[in-house]
Amino acid sequence: MLDAGDFSKTFWVLFADAEEFPKVNDEFRRVSAAIEAWGDDVPADLKVSYKRAYLAFSAKQIGVTNR
């Protein structure tokens, strides 16, 4: 979650319709928790890269299912 006034963090926006959003949001939270569970042995920038890749994958899946 991005705190008000905190623009020093990396963030992305994935646009999804009201029907797709709950599923995509739940899956992203699940994947993010699994990635964070990797612990401090995995560099933070690598974790961010995996999360970003998952969002890109999700965006493509939404595009495929909405055609």
C-alpha positions in Angstrom: 0.0 0.0 0.0 1.3 3.4 -0.9 1.1 5.9 2.0 -0.1 9.4 1.3 2.8 11.6 0.4 5.2 8.7 0.1 6.3 8.8 -3.6 9.8 7.3 -3.0 8.4 3.8 -3.4 8.0 1.9 -6.7 4.5 1.2 -7.7 2.5 0.0 -10.7 -1.0 0.3 -11.8 -2.9 -2.6 -13.4 -6.2 -1.7 -14.9 -8.9 -4.3 -14.5 -12.7 -4.1 -14.7 -14.8 -4.7 -11.7 -15.4 -8.3 -12.5 -11.7 -9.1 -12.9 -10.3 -7.0 -10.1 -11.1 -9.2 -7.1 -9.5 -12.2 -8.7 -6.4 -10.4 -9.9 -6.0 -8.6 -6.6 -6.3 -11.8 -4.5 -3.8 -13.6 -6.7 -1.3 -10.7 -6.6 -1.6 -10.6 -2.8 -1.0 -14.3 -2.6 2.0 -14.2 -5.0 3.4 -11.2 -3.2 3.2 -12.9 0.2 4.9 -16.0 -1.2 7.7 -13.8 -2.7 8.2 -11.9 0.6 8.4 -15.3 2.4 11.6 -15.9 0.5 13.2 -13.8 3.3 16.2 -11.6 3.4 18.4 -14.1 1.6 16.8 -12.9 -1.7 17.7 -9.3 -2.7 14.8 -6.8 -2.5 15.2 -5.8 -6.1 14.8 -9.4 -7.2 11.6 -9.7 -5.3 10.3 -6.5 -6.9 11.2 -7.9 -10.3 9.2 -11.0 -9.7 6.2 -9.0 -8.5 6.4 -6.8 -11.6 6.7 -9.8 -13.9 3.6 -11.3 -12.2 1.6 -8.1 -12.9 2.8 -8.2 -16.5 1.6 -11.8 -16.8 -1.7 -10.8 -15.2 -2.2 -8.0 -17.6 -1.7 -10.3 -20.5 -4.1 -12.9 -19.1 -6.8 -10.2 -18.6 -6.2 -9.1 -22.2 -6.6 -12.7 -23.5 -9.8 -13.4 -21.5 -11.5 -10.1 -22.5 -11.2 -10.5 -26.2 
